[in-house]
Amino acid sequence: MRSLLFRLEGHHYLLALIPGPSQVDWSKLRHYLGVSRITTASADEVRSVTGYEPGAVSPFGLPAKLRILADPCLKLHDVISLGAGIRNAGVILKRRDLERALELEWVDLRADDCPAEDVSLE
């Protein structure tokens, strides 16, 4: 699973959790949020907002609460892997534990179909 930070107008941010190989569908994301403009956060913004280096972002241990969107394809897996806050490391946990620990908004964010292969432990 990848954790992607997006910036909305007014320097508001949100985190999106999507299956590893998937790409975000920008029009779906803008439509869901009801905005006309959204961008990926810069490397400096990622560090400032999450406290993590780009490529190592975890939805846990954030310095401030962030809105978190999660793609429904993640529900296909009982066990998932996500960023641990440092490069080349991950946290492996049951999806239901992720759901209990975080306030997630389930929304279709992908530009493609759910990955057919099990990508939960990448």
N, CA, C and O atoms as a printed pandas DataFrame, in Angstrom:
     atom_number atom_name residue_name chain_id  residue_number  x_coord  y_coord  z_coord
0              1         N          MET        A               1    0.845   -1.170    0.000
1              2        CA          MET        A               1    0.000    0.000    0.000
2              3         C          MET        A               1    0.890    1.234    0.000
3              4         O          MET        A               1    1.941    1.267    0.641
4              5         N          ARG        A               2    0.447    2.239   -0.731
5              6        CA          ARG        A               2    1.185    3.501   -0.766
6              7         C          ARG        A               2    0.395    4.566   -0.029
7              8         O          ARG        A               2   -0.836    4.575   -0.051
8              9         N          SER        A               3    1.116    5.455    0.619
9             10        CA          SER        A               3    0.535    6.605    1.307
10            11         C          SER        A               3    0.966    7.852    0.549
11            12         O          SER        A               3    2.151    8.184    0.507
12            13         N          LEU        A               4   -0.003    8.542   -0.051
13            14        CA          LEU        A               4    0.297    9.711   -0.879
14            15         C          LEU        A               4   -0.295   10.964   -0.253
15            16         O          LEU        A               4   -1.463   10.979    0.135
16            17         N          LEU        A               5    0.504   12.001   -0.158
17            18        CA          LEU        A               5    0.049   13.257    0.421
18            19         C          LEU        A               5   -0.345   14.222   -0.687
19            20         O          LEU        A               5    0.409   14.435   -1.636
20            21         N          PHE        A               6   -1.543   14.809   -0.555
21            22        CA          PHE        A               6   -2.049   15.771   -1.517
22            23         C          PHE        A               6   -2.293   17.105   -0.834
23            24         O          PHE        A               6   -2.652   17.167    0.342
24            25         N          ARG        A               7   -2.087   18.184   -1.607
25            26        CA          ARG        A               7   -2.342   19.534   -1.107
26            27         C          ARG        A               7   -3.546   20.100   -1.828
27            28         O          ARG        A               7   -3.633   20.059   -3.055
28            29         N          LEU        A               8   -4.485   20.636   -1.037
29            30        CA          LEU        A               8   -5.643   21.325   -1.590
30            31         C          LEU        A               8   -5.393   22.817   -1.452
31            32         O          LEU        A               8   -4.400   23.234   -0.855
32            33         N          GLU        A               9   -6.284   23.610   -1.998
33            34        CA          GLU        A               9   -6.149   25.061   -1.875
34            35         C          GLU        A               9   -6.135   25.454   -0.405
35            36         O          GLU        A               9   -6.727   24.775    0.433
36            37         N          GLY        A              10   -5.466   26.539   -0.102
37            38        CA          GLY        A              10   -5.405   27.022    1.273
38            39         C          GLY        A              10   -4.470   26.226    2.153
39            40         O          GLY        A              10   -4.571   26.278    3.379
40            41         N          HIS        A              11   -3.568   25.493    1.545
41            42        CA          HIS        A              11   -2.583   24.683    2.270
42            43         C          HIS        A              11   -3.237   23.684    3.222
43            44         O          HIS        A              11   -2.783   23.494    4.351
44            45         N          HIS        A              12   -4.302   23.054    2.752
45            46        CA          HIS        A              12   -4.905   21.934    3.469
46            47         C          HIS        A              12   -4.387   20.666    2.814
47            48         O          HIS        A              12   -4.182   20.628    1.601
48            49         N          TYR        A              13   -4.172   19.617    3.623
49            50        CA          TYR        A              13   -3.582   18.390    3.115
50            51         C          TYR        A              13   -4.463   17.197    3.458
51            52         O          TYR        A              13   -5.264   17.229    4.393
52            53         N          LEU        A              14   -4.285   16.134    2.660
53            54        CA          LEU        A              14   -4.932   14.867    2.970
54            55         C          LEU        A              14   -4.011   13.754    2.520
55            56         O          LEU        A              14   -3.168   13.927    1.639
56            57         N          LEU        A              15   -4.198   12.600    3.153
57            58        CA          LEU        A              15   -3.406   11.426    2.846
58            59         C          LEU        A              15   -4.309   10.421    2.143
59            60         O          LEU        A              15   -5.442   10.196    2.569
60            61         N          ALA        A              16   -3.812    9.821    1.071
61            62        CA          ALA        A              16   -4.563    8.803    0.341
62            63         C          ALA        A              16   -3.804    7.487    0.429
63            64         O          ALA        A              16   -2.599    7.438    0.182
64            65         N          LEU        A              17   -4.513    6.426    0.780
65            66        CA          LEU        A              17   -3.937    5.085    0.852
66            67         C          LEU        A              17   -4.464    4.287   -0.326
67            68         O          LEU        A              17   -5.673    4.094   -0.460
68            69         N          ILE        A              18   -3.553    3.820   -1.189
69            70        CA          ILE        A              18   -3.974    3.077   -2.373
70            71         C          ILE        A              18   -3.087    1.840   -2.538
71            72         O          ILE        A              18   -1.972    1.800   -2.018
72            73         N          PRO        A              19   -3.587    0.822   -3.270
73            74        CA          PRO        A              19   -2.757   -0.356   -3.544
74            75         C          PRO        A              19   -1.480    0.060   -4.262
75            76         O          PRO        A              19   -1.494    0.991   -5.067
76            77         N          GLY        A              20   -0.389   -0.619   -3.978
77            78        CA          GLY        A              20    0.927   -0.276   -4.503
78            79         C          GLY        A              20    1.020    0.051   -5.974
79            80         O          GLY        A              20    1.564    1.102   -6.315
80            81         N          PRO        A              21    0.514   -0.799   -6.880
81            82        CA          PRO        A              21    0.708   -0.506   -8.300
82            83         C          PRO        A              21   -0.301    0.468   -8.893
83            84         O          PRO        A              21   -0.146    0.877  -10.044
84            85         N          SER        A              22   -1.307    0.842   -8.156
85            86        CA          SER        A              22   -2.378    1.678   -8.703
86            87         C          SER        A              22   -1.961    3.133   -8.864
87            88         O          SER        A              22   -1.095    3.634   -8.146
88            89         N          GLN        A              23   -2.598    3.802   -9.828
89            90        CA          GLN        A              23   -2.435    5.234  -10.038
90            91         C          GLN        A              23   -3.707    5.937   -9.587
91            92         O          GLN        A              23   -4.798    5.376   -9.691
92            93         N          VAL        A              24   -3.574    7.146   -9.094
93            94        CA          VAL        A              24   -4.735    7.931   -8.661
94            95         C          VAL        A              24   -5.435    8.520   -9.879
95            96         O          VAL        A              24   -4.789    9.040  -10.789
96            97         N          ASP        A              25   -6.751    8.435   -9.886
97            98        CA          ASP        A              25   -7.566    9.087  -10.915
98            99         C          ASP        A              25   -7.874   10.489  -10.393
99           100         O          ASP        A              25   -8.673   10.656   -9.471
100          101         N          TRP        A              26   -7.234   11.493  -10.992
101          102        CA          TRP        A              26   -7.348   12.871  -10.505
102          103         C          TRP        A              26   -8.778   13.382  -10.573
103          104         O          TRP        A              26   -9.228   14.079   -9.663
104          105         N          SER        A              27   -9.497   13.048  -11.633
105          106        CA          SER        A              27  -10.870   13.551  -11.755
106          107         C          SER        A              27  -11.769   12.936  -10.686
107          108         O          SER        A              27  -12.625   13.629  -10.138
108          109         N          LYS        A              28  -11.596   11.654  -10.378
109          110        CA          LYS        A              28  -12.366   11.027   -9.304
110          111         C          LYS        A              28  -12.066   11.700   -7.966
111          112         O          LYS        A              28  -12.971   11.976   -7.178
112          113         N          LEU        A              29  -10.798   11.956   -7.726
113          114        CA          LEU        A              29  -10.389   12.570   -6.467
114          115         C          LEU        A              29  -10.949   13.987   -6.341
115          116         O          LEU        A              29  -11.495   14.345   -5.298
116          117         N          ARG        A              30  -10.819   14.788   -7.388
117          118        CA          ARG        A              30  -11.356   16.157   -7.354
118          119         C          ARG        A              30  -12.876   16.143   -7.174
119          120         O          ARG        A              30  -13.425   16.929   -6.402
120          121         N          HIS        A              31  -13.543   15.249   -7.891
121          122        CA          HIS        A              31  -15.002   15.162   -7.787
122          123         C          HIS        A              31  -15.426   14.786   -6.365
123          124         O          HIS        A              31  -16.330   15.405   -5.803
124          125         N          TYR        A              32  -14.779   13.778   -5.784
125          126        CA          TYR        A              32  -15.121   13.354   -4.422
126          127         C          TYR        A              32  -14.926   14.498   -3.424
127          128         O          TYR        A              32  -15.751   14.699   -2.533
128          129         N          LEU        A              33  -13.847   15.234   -3.578
129          130        CA          LEU        A              33  -13.529   16.315   -2.645
130          131         C          LEU        A              33  -14.305   17.598   -2.943
131          132         O          LEU        A              33  -14.371   18.496   -2.104
132          133         N          GLY        A              34  -14.889   17.682   -4.136
133          134        CA          GLY        A              34  -15.626   18.882   -4.507
134          135         C          GLY        A              34  -14.722   20.074   -4.738
135          136         O          GLY        A              34  -15.080   21.210   -4.427
136          137         N          VAL        A              35  -13.545   19.809   -5.288
137          138        CA          VAL        A              35  -12.581   20.880   -5.567
138          139         C          VAL        A              35  -12.204   20.848   -7.040
139          140         O          VAL        A              35  -12.357   19.830   -7.715
140          141         N          SER        A              36  -11.710   21.977   -7.526
141          142        CA          SER        A              36  -11.279   22.028   -8.920
142          143         C          SER        A              36   -9.767   21.860   -9.045
143          144         O          SER        A              36   -9.248   21.625  -10.136
144          145         N          ARG        A              37   -9.072   21.982   -7.925
145          146        CA          ARG        A              37   -7.606   21.928   -7.986
146          147         C          ARG        A              37   -7.066   21.144   -6.797
147          148         O          ARG        A              37   -7.457   21.355   -5.649
148          149         N          ILE        A              38   -6.155   20.233   -7.115
149          150        CA          ILE        A              38   -5.445   19.468   -6.095
150          151         C          ILE        A              38   -4.099   19.080   -6.684
151          152         O          ILE        A              38   -4.005   18.803   -7.880
152          153         N          THR        A              39   -3.061   19.058   -5.866
153          154        CA          THR        A              39   -1.729   18.699   -6.344
154          155         C          THR        A              39   -1.086   17.719   -5.376
155          156         O          THR        A              39   -1.485   17.619   -4.215
156          157         N          THR        A              40   -0.101   17.008   -5.861
157          158        CA          THR        A              40    0.681   16.194   -4.936
158          159         C          THR        A              40    1.561   17.141   -4.136
159          160         O          THR        A              40    2.006   18.171   -4.643
160          161         N          ALA        A              41    1.800   16.792   -2.921
161          162        CA          ALA        A              41    2.630   17.632   -2.060
162          163         C          ALA        A              41    4.093   17.528   -2.494
163          164         O          ALA        A              41    4.547   16.482   -2.958
164          165         N          SER        A              42    4.804   18.618   -2.334
165          166        CA          SER        A              42    6.239   18.618   -2.640
166          167         C          SER        A              42    6.971   17.814   -1.557
167          168         O          SER        A              42    6.405   17.509   -0.508
168          169         N          ALA        A              43    8.218   17.483   -1.826
169          170        CA          ALA        A              43    9.024   16.747   -0.844
170          171         C          ALA        A              43    9.120   17.516    0.475
171          172         O          ALA        A              43    9.023   16.926    1.551
172          173         N          ASP        A              44    9.309   18.826    0.387
173          174        CA          ASP        A              44    9.387   19.637    1.613
174          175         C          ASP        A              44    8.064   19.616    2.368
175          176         O          ASP        A              44    8.047   19.539    3.596
176          177         N          GLU        A              45    6.956   19.686    1.632
177          178        CA          GLU        A              45    5.641   19.626    2.280
178          179         C          GLU        A              45    5.420   18.267    2.935
179          180         O          GLU        A              45    4.881   18.195    4.040
180          181         N          VAL        A              46    5.828   17.198    2.272
181          182        CA          VAL        A              46    5.689   15.855    2.858
182          183         C          VAL        A              46    6.421   15.797    4.186
183          184         O          VAL        A              46    5.865   15.333    5.181
184          185         N          ARG        A              47    7.661   16.263    4.212
185          186        CA          ARG        A              47    8.440   16.248    5.461
186          187         C          ARG        A              47    7.789   17.118    6.530
187          188         O          ARG        A              47    7.688   16.711    7.687
188          189         N          SER        A              48    7.348   18.312    6.146
189          190        CA          SER        A              48    6.762   19.262    7.091
190          191         C          SER        A              48    5.431   18.765    7.660
191          192         O          SER        A              48    5.192   18.865    8.863
192          193         N          VAL        A              49    4.568   18.232    6.796
193          194        CA          VAL        A              49    3.214   17.841    7.211
194          195         C          VAL        A              49    3.191   16.494    7.914
195          196         O          VAL        A              49    2.462   16.314    8.889
196          197         N          THR        A              50    3.992   15.534    7.419
197          198        CA          THR        A              50    3.928   14.177    7.986
198          199         C          THR        A              50    5.056   13.872    8.964
199          200         O          THR        A              50    4.916   13.006    9.827
200          201         N          GLY        A              51    6.178   14.584    8.830
201          202        CA          GLY        A              51    7.344   14.260    9.649
202          203         C          GLY        A              51    8.161   13.124    9.051
203          204         O          GLY        A              51    9.150   12.696    9.646
204          205         N          TYR        A              52    7.760   12.627    7.875
205          206        CA          TYR        A              52    8.435   11.510    7.225
206          207         C          TYR        A              52    9.051   11.960    5.903
207          208         O          TYR        A              52    8.637   12.953    5.305
208          209         N          GLU        A              53   10.046   11.201    5.469
209          210        CA          GLU        A              53   10.646   11.432    4.166
210          211         C          GLU        A              53    9.705   10.923    3.077
211          212         O          GLU        A              53    8.988    9.946    3.294
212          213         N          PRO        A              54    9.696   11.565    1.910
213          214        CA          PRO        A              54    8.908   11.033    0.797
214          215         C          PRO        A              54    9.320    9.583    0.515
215          216         O          PRO        A              54   10.506    9.255    0.520
216          217         N          GLY        A              55    8.347    8.742    0.275
217          218        CA          GLY        A              55    8.608    7.323    0.050
218          219         C          GLY        A              55    8.608    6.500    1.307
219          220         O          GLY        A              55    8.743    5.278    1.247
220          221         N          ALA        A              56    8.457    7.145    2.455
221          222        CA          ALA        A              56    8.446    6.422    3.727
222          223         C          ALA        A              56    7.284    6.875    4.613
223          224         O          ALA        A              56    7.310    6.661    5.824
224          225         N          VAL        A              57    6.281    7.492    4.023
225          226        CA          VAL        A              57    5.178    8.062    4.799
226          227         C          VAL        A              57    4.306    6.967    5.394
227          228         O          VAL        A              57    3.939    6.006    4.718
228          229         N          SER        A              58    3.991    7.128    6.645
229          230        CA          SER        A              58    3.098    6.224    7.364
230          231         C          SER        A              58    1.868    7.015    7.810
231          232         O          SER        A              58    1.978    8.201    8.122
232          233         N          PRO        A              59    0.705    6.375    7.843
233          234        CA          PRO        A              59   -0.465    7.074    8.369
234          235         C          PRO        A              59   -0.466    7.131    9.899
235          236         O          PRO        A              59   -1.329    7.764   10.507
236          237         N          PHE        A              60    0.507    6.467   10.504
237          238        CA          PHE        A              60    0.626    6.469   11.970
238          239         C          PHE        A              60    1.691    7.470   12.416
239          240         O          PHE        A              60    2.651    7.722   11.689
240          241         N          GLY        A              61    1.523    8.030   13.592
241          242        CA          GLY        A              61    2.521    8.912   14.168
242          243         C          GLY        A              61    2.631   10.266   13.506
243          244         O          GLY        A              61    3.676   10.912   13.578
244          245         N          LEU        A              62    1.570   10.700   12.866
245          246        CA          LEU        A              62    1.596   12.016   12.219
246          247         C          LEU        A              62    1.584   13.122   13.276
247          248         O          LEU        A              62    0.954   12.960   14.321
248          249         N          PRO        A              63    2.261   14.230   13.029
249          250        CA          PRO        A              63    2.310   15.306   14.022
250          251         C          PRO        A              63    0.962   16.002   14.238
251          252         O          PRO        A              63    0.729   16.586   15.296
252          253         N          ALA        A              64    0.083   15.941   13.246
253          254        CA          ALA        A              64   -1.252   16.537   13.364
254          255         C          ALA        A              64   -2.235   15.628   12.617
255          256         O          ALA        A              64   -1.856   14.887   11.710
256          257         N          LYS        A              65   -3.482   15.706   13.017
257          258        CA          LYS        A              65   -4.496   14.875   12.378
258          259         C          LYS        A              65   -4.654   15.269   10.913
259          260         O          LYS        A              65   -4.714   16.453   10.579
260          261         N          LEU        A              66   -4.721   14.258   10.042
261          262        CA          LEU        A              66   -4.937   14.466    8.618
262          263         C          LEU        A              66   -6.167   13.680    8.188
263          264         O          LEU        A              66   -6.453   12.613    8.731
264          265         N          ARG        A              67   -6.876   14.201    7.232
265          266        CA          ARG        A              67   -7.962   13.460    6.606
266          267         C          ARG        A              67   -7.305   12.329    5.802
267          268         O          ARG        A              67   -6.354   12.559    5.056
268          269         N          ILE        A              68   -7.830   11.095    5.966
269          270        CA          ILE        A              68   -7.238    9.945    5.287
270          271         C          ILE        A              68   -8.295    9.261    4.428
271          272         O          ILE        A              68   -9.320    8.796    4.926
272          273         N          LEU        A              69   -8.018    9.211    3.117
273          274        CA          LEU        A              69   -8.872    8.509    2.178
274          275         C          LEU        A              69   -8.229    7.151    1.900
275          276         O          LEU        A              69   -7.013    7.057    1.735
276          277         N          ALA        A              70   -9.046    6.105    1.850
277          278        CA          ALA        A              70   -8.534    4.765    1.591
278          279         C          ALA        A              70   -9.308    4.139    0.441
279          280         O          ALA        A              70  -10.536    4.203    0.399
280          281         N          ASP        A              71   -8.590    3.543   -0.480
281          282        CA          ASP        A              71   -9.230    2.917   -1.625
282          283         C          ASP        A              71   -9.857    1.582   -1.229
283          284         O          ASP        A              71   -9.229    0.799   -0.515
284          285         N          PRO        A              72  -11.090    1.305   -1.681
285          286        CA          PRO        A              72  -11.783    0.066   -1.325
286          287         C          PRO        A              72  -11.063   -1.211   -1.747
287          288         O          PRO        A              72  -11.334   -2.271   -1.182
288          289         N          CYS        A              73  -10.156   -1.147   -2.717
289          290        CA          CYS        A              73   -9.396   -2.349   -3.093
290          291         C          CYS        A              73   -8.607   -2.901   -1.902
291          292         O          CYS        A              73   -8.309   -4.094   -1.846
292          293         N          LEU        A              74   -8.279   -2.036   -0.969
293          294        CA          LEU        A              74   -7.546   -2.498    0.213
294          295         C          LEU        A              74   -8.381   -3.475    1.033
295          296         O          LEU        A              74   -7.832   -4.283    1.782
296          297         N          LYS        A              75   -9.697   -3.407    0.897
297          298        CA          LYS        A              75  -10.576   -4.327    1.634
298          299         C          LYS        A              75  -10.495   -5.749    1.109
299          300         O          LYS        A              75  -11.010   -6.667    1.747
300          301         N          LEU        A              76   -9.862   -5.952   -0.034
301          302        CA          LEU        A              76   -9.712   -7.289   -0.592
302          303         C          LEU        A              76   -8.662   -8.104    0.151
303          304         O          LEU        A              76   -8.549   -9.313   -0.051
304          305         N          HIS        A              77   -7.898   -7.444    1.006
305          306        CA          HIS        A              77   -6.787   -8.103    1.686
306          307         C          HIS        A              77   -7.020   -8.113    3.196
307          308         O          HIS        A              77   -7.396   -7.103    3.790
308          309         N          ASP        A              78   -6.791   -9.269    3.794
309          310        CA          ASP        A              78   -6.901   -9.364    5.245
310          311         C          ASP        A              78   -5.667   -8.813    5.934
311          312         O          ASP        A              78   -5.746   -8.306    7.053
312          313         N          VAL        A              79   -4.532   -8.913    5.268
313          314        CA          VAL        A              79   -3.259   -8.427    5.804
314          315         C          VAL        A              79   -2.680   -7.455    4.795
315          316         O          VAL        A              79   -2.660   -7.725    3.594
316          317         N          ILE        A              80   -2.210   -6.322    5.292
317          318        CA          ILE        A              80   -1.624   -5.314    4.410
318          319         C          ILE        A              80   -0.282   -4.836    4.957
319          320         O          ILE        A              80    0.030   -5.010    6.135
320          321         N          SER        A              81    0.488   -4.238    4.081
321          322        CA          SER        A              81    1.773   -3.665    4.453
322          323         C          SER        A              81    1.734   -2.187    4.110
323          324         O          SER        A              81    1.250   -1.802    3.046
324          325         N          LEU        A              82    2.239   -1.370    5.005
325          326        CA          LEU        A              82    2.270    0.067    4.752
326          327         C          LEU        A              82    3.546    0.654    5.299
327          328         O          LEU        A              82    4.285    0.001    6.035
328          329         N          GLY        A              83    3.797    1.889    4.932
329          330        CA          GLY        A              83    5.030    2.552    5.341
330          331         C          GLY        A              83    5.205    2.607    6.851
331          332         O          GLY        A              83    4.251    2.799    7.606
332          333         N          ALA        A              84    6.452    2.433    7.263
333          334        CA          ALA        A              84    6.774    2.445    8.690
334          335         C          ALA        A              84    7.416    3.753    9.130
335          336         O          ALA        A              84    7.759    3.916   10.301
336          337         N          GLY        A              85    7.578    4.686    8.195
337          338        CA          GLY        A              85    8.176    5.965    8.549
338          339         C          GLY        A              85    9.653    6.054    8.229
339          340         O          GLY        A              85   10.253    7.123    8.342
340          341         N          ILE        A              86   10.248    4.932    7.828
341          342        CA          ILE        A              86   11.645    4.929    7.371
342          343         C          ILE        A              86   11.704    4.111    6.083
343          344         O          ILE        A              86   10.907    3.194    5.881
344          345         N          ARG        A              87   12.641    4.446    5.232
345          346        CA          ARG        A              87   12.760    3.744    3.948
346          347         C          ARG        A              87   13.115    2.273    4.156
347          348         O          ARG        A              87   13.799    1.904    5.110
348          349         N          ASN        A              88   12.626    1.449    3.230
349          350        CA          ASN        A              88   12.906    0.013    3.214
350          351         C          ASN        A              88   12.404   -0.716    4.457
351          352         O          ASN        A              88   12.944   -1.755    4.837
352          353         N          ALA        A              89   11.388   -0.175    5.076
353          354        CA          ALA        A              89   10.772   -0.844    6.226
354          355         C          ALA        A              89    9.267   -0.682    6.107
355          356         O          ALA        A              89    8.784    0.300    5.544
356          357         N          GLY        A              90    8.541   -1.631    6.628
357          358        CA          GLY        A              90    7.092   -1.555    6.567
358          359         C          GLY        A              90    6.455   -2.089    7.825
359          360         O          GLY        A              90    7.095   -2.758    8.637
360          361         N          VAL        A              91    5.199   -1.784    7.968
361          362        CA          VAL        A              91    4.390   -2.317    9.056
362          363         C          VAL        A              91    3.397   -3.272    8.405
363          364         O          VAL        A              91    2.676   -2.894    7.481
364          365         N          ILE        A              92    3.364   -4.495    8.884
365          366        CA          ILE        A              92    2.416   -5.478    8.379
366          367         C          ILE        A              92    1.373   -5.684    9.459
367          368         O          ILE        A              92    1.701   -6.007   10.601
368          369         N          LEU        A              93    0.108   -5.493    9.089
369          370        CA          LEU        A              93   -0.961   -5.633   10.062
370          371         C          LEU        A              93   -2.244   -6.078    9.382
371          372         O          LEU        A              93   -2.378   -6.014    8.160
372          373         N          LYS        A              94   -3.164   -6.523   10.187
373          374        CA          LYS        A              94   -4.469   -6.908    9.657
374          375         C          LYS        A              94   -5.225   -5.648    9.261
375          376         O          LYS        A              94   -5.181   -4.629    9.951
376          377         N          ARG        A              95   -5.918   -5.745    8.137
377          378        CA          ARG        A              95   -6.670   -4.584    7.647
378          379         C          ARG        A              95   -7.663   -4.093    8.687
379          380         O          ARG        A              95   -7.829   -2.886    8.861
380          381         N          ARG        A              96   -8.314   -4.994    9.366
381          382        CA          ARG        A              96   -9.304   -4.554   10.351
382          383         C          ARG        A              96   -8.637   -3.776   11.497
383          384         O          ARG        A              96   -9.268   -2.902   12.090
384          385         N          ASP        A              97   -7.385   -4.080   11.812
385          386        CA          ASP        A              97   -6.670   -3.305   12.828
386          387         C          ASP        A              97   -6.357   -1.902   12.319
387          388         O          ASP        A              97   -6.401   -0.933   13.076
388          389         N          LEU        A              98   -6.039   -1.801   11.019
389          390        CA          LEU        A              98   -5.843   -0.485   10.410
390          391         C          LEU        A              98   -7.132    0.324   10.502
391          392         O          LEU        A              98   -7.108    1.507   10.842
392          393         N          GLU        A              99   -8.256   -0.322   10.197
393          394        CA          GLU        A              99   -9.557    0.352   10.252
394          395         C          GLU        A              99   -9.911    0.796   11.668
395          396         O          GLU        A              99  -10.533    1.841   11.859
396          397         N          ARG        A             100   -9.518    0.012   12.646
397          398        CA          ARG        A             100   -9.790    0.385   14.043
398          399         C          ARG        A             100   -8.900    1.538   14.506
399          400         O          ARG        A             100   -9.317    2.378   15.304
400          401         N          ALA        A             101   -7.676    1.565   13.999
401          402        CA          ALA        A             101   -6.695    2.549   14.469
402          403         C          ALA        A             101   -6.851    3.921   13.821
403          404         O          ALA        A             101   -6.496    4.938   14.417
404          405         N          LEU        A             102   -7.386    3.947   12.593
405          406        CA          LEU        A             102   -7.455    5.197   11.847
406          407         C          LEU        A             102   -8.880    5.511   11.429
407          408         O          LEU        A             102   -9.702    4.614   11.246
408          409         N          GLU        A             103   -9.154    6.783   11.283
409          410        CA          GLU        A             103  -10.436    7.243   10.753
410          411         C          GLU        A             103  -10.289    7.316    9.234
411          412         O          GLU        A             103   -9.699    8.256    8.700
412          413         N          LEU        A             104  -10.832    6.314    8.548
413          414        CA          LEU        A             104  -10.662    6.230    7.102
414          415         C          LEU        A             104  -11.950    6.583    6.377
415          416         O          LEU        A             104  -13.045    6.248    6.829
416          417         N          GLU        A             105  -11.807    7.262    5.252
417          418        CA          GLU        A             105  -12.923    7.500    4.327
418          419         C          GLU        A             105  -12.682    6.590    3.136
419          420         O          GLU        A             105  -11.699    6.757    2.413
420          421         N          TRP        A             106  -13.568    5.632    2.927
421          422        CA          TRP        A             106  -13.409    4.694    1.821
422          423         C          TRP        A             106  -13.953    5.317    0.547
423          424         O          TRP        A             106  -15.136    5.646    0.463
424          425         N          VAL        A             107  -13.089    5.478   -0.440
425          426        CA          VAL        A             107  -13.494    6.092   -1.712
426          427         C          VAL        A             107  -12.636    5.534   -2.843
427          428         O          VAL        A             107  -11.427    5.361   -2.693
428          429         N          ASP        A             108  -13.280    5.256   -3.976
429          430        CA          ASP        A             108  -12.571    4.752   -5.153
430          431         C          ASP        A             108  -11.672    5.853   -5.700
431          432         O          ASP        A             108  -12.155    6.884   -6.168
432          433         N          LEU        A             109  -10.371    5.629   -5.638
433          434        CA          LEU        A             109   -9.389    6.629   -6.052
434          435         C          LEU        A             109   -8.583    6.221   -7.275
435          436         O          LEU        A             109   -7.835    7.029   -7.824
436          437         N          ARG        A             110   -8.730    4.972   -7.705
437          438        CA          ARG        A             110   -7.853    4.415   -8.726
438          439         C          ARG        A             110   -8.251    4.809  -10.141
439          440         O          ARG        A             110   -9.421    5.046  -10.442
440          441         N          ALA        A             111   -7.233    4.869  -11.002
441          442        CA          ALA        A             111   -7.446    5.080  -12.419
442          443         C          ALA        A             111   -7.578    3.735  -13.131
443          444         O          ALA        A             111   -7.815    3.693  -14.339
444          445         N          ASP        A             112   -7.425    2.638  -12.392
445          446        CA          ASP        A             112   -7.470    1.301  -12.961
446          447         C          ASP        A             112   -8.337    0.397  -12.091
447          448         O          ASP        A             112   -8.892    0.837  -11.084
448          449         N          ASP        A             113   -8.447   -0.858  -12.481
449          450        CA          ASP        A             113   -9.187   -1.822  -11.679
450          451         C          ASP        A             113   -8.359   -2.229  -10.474
451          452         O          ASP        A             113   -7.159   -1.963  -10.415
452          453         N          CYS        A             114   -9.008   -2.877   -9.513
453          454        CA          CYS        A             114   -8.266   -3.407   -8.375
454          455         C          CYS        A             114   -7.208   -4.372   -8.896
455          456         O          CYS        A             114   -7.490   -5.174   -9.787
456          457         N          PRO        A             115   -6.007   -4.306   -8.358
457          458        CA          PRO        A             115   -4.962   -5.235   -8.803
458          459         C          PRO        A             115   -5.411   -6.680   -8.590
459          460         O          PRO        A             115   -5.923   -7.028   -7.527
460          461         N          ALA        A             116   -5.215   -7.514   -9.608
461          462        CA          ALA        A             116   -5.639   -8.911   -9.534
462          463         C          ALA        A             116   -4.750   -9.718   -8.598
463          464         O          ALA        A             116   -5.230  -10.596   -7.880
464          465         N          GLU        A             117   -3.474   -9.425   -8.608
465          466        CA          GLU        A             117   -2.551  -10.181   -7.756
466          467         C          GLU        A             117   -2.541   -9.604   -6.344
467          468         O          GLU        A             117   -2.946   -8.463   -6.120
468          469         N          ASP        A             118   -2.078  -10.399   -5.415
469          470        CA          ASP        A             118   -2.006   -9.953   -4.022
470          471         C          ASP        A             118   -0.809   -9.037   -3.864
471          472         O          ASP        A             118    0.331   -9.500   -3.840
472          473         N          VAL        A             119   -1.058   -7.743   -3.758
473          474        CA          VAL        A             119    0.021   -6.758   -3.621
474          475         C          VAL        A             119    0.125   -6.254   -2.188
475          476         O          VAL        A             119    0.828   -5.282   -1.913
476          477         N          SER        A             120   -0.574   -6.916   -1.284
477          478        CA          SER        A             120   -0.664   -6.394    0.074
478          479         C          SER        A             120    0.660   -6.474    0.834
479          480         O          SER        A             120    0.856   -5.730    1.794
480          481         N          LEU        A             121    1.566   -7.353    0.430
481          482        CA          LEU        A             121    2.812   -7.491    1.180
482          483         C          LEU        A             121    4.025   -7.015    0.400
483          484         O          LEU        A             121    5.129   -7.517    0.610
484          485         N          GLU        A             122    3.840   -6.061   -0.491
485          486        CA          GLU        A             122    4.963   -5.511   -1.250
486          487         C          GLU        A             122    5.828   -4.668   -0.359
487          488         O          GLU        A             122    6.829   -4.116   -0.814
